[in-house]
Amino acid sequence: MGKPIRIGMVGGGLGHGGFMGRVHRMAQRLDGEYVLAAGCFSSSAERSRETGDALGLDPGRIYADYASMAREEATRDDGIEAVSIVTPNHLHVPVARVFVEAGIHVVCEKPMATTLADALALRDLAKRHGVAVMLTHNYSGYPAVRRARELVAQGALGELRIIQVDYSQDWLTEAGNEGWRGDPDQAGPAGALGDIGTHAYQLATYVAGQSATTLSADLHTFVPHRRLDDFAQALLRFDGGARGRLSVSQVSPGNNNRLQLTVYGTKAGLHFDQEAPDALMFSPLGEPAQRLDRGGPGPAGGADRQAGRIPAGHPEGYLEAFAQLYRDFAAARRGDTAAAAMLPDATTGCEGLAFIEAMLASHRAAGRWTQLPSYSD
Ligand SMILES: NC(=O)c1ccc[n+]([C@@H]2O[C@H](COP(=O)([O-])OP(=O)(O)OC[C@H]3O[C@@H](n4cnc5c(N)ncnc54)[C@H](O)[C@@H]3O)[C@@H](O)[C@H]2O)c1
């Protein structure tokens, strides 16, 4: 561990909202790798001030708007080295752009942008300025997910055949809770698809090491007057030869965050359940299924042990997985290329937007098989 990285935050105001800001602040603190030094926590100057005061920030570093924050922090000797962006989706790119131009590394919530064109432009800008972008697809911070990825990469599953991912929630089963997520001007063109579909797709591609080339999608909005989808499903064909299916819903009663991934290969299958994230089910063909506990014995496990903090049996969960991304991001800033390779980045962000745009195009064409637009470097 080196000297803590000075980080700022845009979004995450206390009071109503600010959900992800609270999570990011906890994740930043968990391993002592960051110190929160500046912030613009709300579009309201007063709310930003109240939040910064409550967090004990230097009053001179609580900002009324994010552009001044980027400008002023860039001129200070003790200015922030990174910023976390935890605003509604439509602000991710405009906020990221001013910090990238100021040479400040970016941690950004998903989806990275509201269009693929914007995502590509941001990735190019960051590259030109030599600035790192981490996208907080936090499920890729779970030790079990890291182990699943390692098992696939080591060939323990053989050749991958089938990839199935489902993310079901119920909190939008009735109208009224949408907030900015119900407004296409703030959320972007996708509802559940953008909010949790991007997580499901990223989890599948992260573990499988394959990306979709074409897909056939069906979206629906079950709740009357809602302006964006609350359900989406797709069949997918992957570049490594696997076939898959993905479904996401925010209208499935009885589900909180039921994110489940199952992958089958010629030699074995594996199953990850986000609501029981401390273990991975591994099923070699012709053998009894094995529960691979975090940090426990069994095949692979190097990446898993690295990502855990406490002995198995003391549960780790969502916050620790989130903190893992921050820990890897700090290590990457110190030149650790293995840590950097674990992280969702600006290309992952472009991949997410390519997925969204292909899903929307396929749905509009009555489910026609549709190629993902290109996002390669
Ligand atoms: N990774 C995850 O698990 C996860 C979970 C939930 C949300 N998210 C993402 O996090 C982001 C925020 O979602 P949320 O649920 O925290 O929303 P939220 O509505 O709870 O919080 C948004 C915050 O942004 C602030 N804000 C709005 N405009 C601003 C501006 N101009 N300047 C500064 N601050 C401004 C608001 O005051 C509020 O504090 C979204 O992009 C969402 O997709 C990710």
The ligand as an SDF file (V2000), in Angstrom:
LIG
                    3D

 44 48  0  0  0  0  0  0  0  0999 V2000
  -22.7140   -0.1360   -9.6860 N   0  0  0  0  0  0  0  0  0  0  0  0
  -23.8870   -0.2730   -9.0980 C   0  0  0  0  0  0  0  0  0  0  0  0
  -24.1490   -1.2760   -8.4540 O   0  0  0  0  0  0  0  0  0  0  0  0
  -24.8970    0.8350   -9.2080 C   0  0  0  0  0  0  0  0  0  0  0  0
  -26.0530    0.8000   -8.4180 C   0  0  0  0  0  0  0  0  0  0  0  0
  -26.9220    1.8950   -8.4880 C   0  0  0  0  0  0  0  0  0  0  0  0
  -26.6640    2.9400   -9.3360 C   0  0  0  0  0  0  0  0  0  0  0  0
  -25.5490    2.9220  -10.1270 N   0  0  0  0  0  0  0  0  0  0  0  0
  -25.2400    4.0470  -11.0280 C   0  0  0  0  0  0  0  0  0  0  0  0
  -24.7840    5.1160  -10.2250 O   0  0  0  0  0  0  0  0  0  0  0  0
  -25.2150    6.3700  -10.7700 C   0  0  0  0  0  0  0  0  0  0  0  0
  -25.9660    7.1470   -9.6890 C   0  0  0  0  0  0  0  0  0  0  0  0
  -27.0930    6.3880   -9.2960 O   0  0  0  0  0  0  0  0  0  0  0  0
  -27.7610    6.5980   -7.8600 P   0  0  0  0  0  0  0  0  0  0  0  0
  -28.6740    5.4520   -7.6580 O   0  0  0  0  0  0  0  0  0  0  0  0
  -26.7250    6.8980   -6.8380 O   0  0  0  0  0  0  0  0  0  0  0  0
  -28.6070    7.9350   -8.1430 O   0  0  0  0  0  0  0  0  0  0  0  0
  -29.1030    8.9700   -7.0460 P   0  0  0  0  0  0  0  0  0  0  0  0
  -30.2350    9.7080   -7.6750 O   0  0  0  0  0  0  0  0  0  0  0  0
  -29.3280    8.2800   -5.7480 O   0  0  0  0  0  0  0  0  0  0  0  0
  -27.8590    9.9650   -6.8690 O   0  0  0  0  0  0  0  0  0  0  0  0
  -27.4330   10.8380   -7.8970 C   0  0  0  0  0  0  0  0  0  0  0  0
  -26.6610   11.9640   -7.2580 C   0  0  0  0  0  0  0  0  0  0  0  0
  -26.1300   12.8170   -8.2700 O   0  0  0  0  0  0  0  0  0  0  0  0
  -26.2740   14.1610   -7.8230 C   0  0  0  0  0  0  0  0  0  0  0  0
  -26.2370   15.0910   -8.9580 N   0  0  0  0  0  0  0  0  0  0  0  0
  -27.1780   15.2770   -9.9200 C   0  0  0  0  0  0  0  0  0  0  0  0
  -26.7760   16.2620  -10.7650 N   0  0  0  0  0  0  0  0  0  0  0  0
  -25.5640   16.6880  -10.3440 C   0  0  0  0  0  0  0  0  0  0  0  0
  -24.6440   17.6780  -10.7800 C   0  0  0  0  0  0  0  0  0  0  0  0
  -24.8940   18.4410  -11.8600 N   0  0  0  0  0  0  0  0  0  0  0  0
  -23.4920   17.8690  -10.0800 N   0  0  0  0  0  0  0  0  0  0  0  0
  -23.2270   17.1370   -8.9830 C   0  0  0  0  0  0  0  0  0  0  0  0
  -24.0690   16.1650   -8.5060 N   0  0  0  0  0  0  0  0  0  0  0  0
  -25.2200   15.9530   -9.1870 C   0  0  0  0  0  0  0  0  0  0  0  0
  -27.6030   14.1620   -7.0830 C   0  0  0  0  0  0  0  0  0  0  0  0
  -27.7030   15.2660   -6.2150 O   0  0  0  0  0  0  0  0  0  0  0  0
  -27.5120   12.8430   -6.3270 C   0  0  0  0  0  0  0  0  0  0  0  0
  -26.8150   13.0160   -5.1170 O   0  0  0  0  0  0  0  0  0  0  0  0
  -26.0580    6.0310  -11.9960 C   0  0  0  0  0  0  0  0  0  0  0  0
  -25.2820    6.1740  -13.1480 O   0  0  0  0  0  0  0  0  0  0  0  0
  -26.4300    4.5680  -11.8030 C   0  0  0  0  0  0  0  0  0  0  0  0
  -26.5740    3.8750  -13.0240 O   0  0  0  0  0  0  0  0  0  0  0  0
  -24.6770    1.8900  -10.0560 C   0  0  0  0  0  0  0  0  0  0  0  0
  1  2  1  0
  2  3  2  0
  2  4  1  0
  4  5  1  0
  4 44  2  0
  5  6  2  0
  6  7  1  0
  7  8  2  0
  8  9  1  0
  8 44  1  0
  9 10  1  0
  9 42  1  0
 10 11  1  0
 11 12  1  0
 11 40  1  0
 12 13  1  0
 13 14  1  0
 14 15  2  0
 14 16  1  0
 14 17  1  0
 17 18  1  0
 18 19  2  0
 18 20  1  0
 18 21  1  0
 21 22  1  0
 22 23  1  0
 23 24  1  0
 23 38  1  0
 24 25  1  0
 25 26  1  0
 25 36  1  0
 26 27  1  0
 26 35  1  0
 27 28  2  0
 28 29  1  0
 29 30  1  0
 29 35  2  0
 30 31  1  0
 30 32  2  0
 32 33  1  0
 33 34  2  0
 34 35  1  0
 36 37  1  0
 36 38  1  0
 38 39  1  0
 40 41  1  0
 40 42  1  0
 42 43  1  0
M  CHG  2   8   1  16  -1
M  END
$$$$
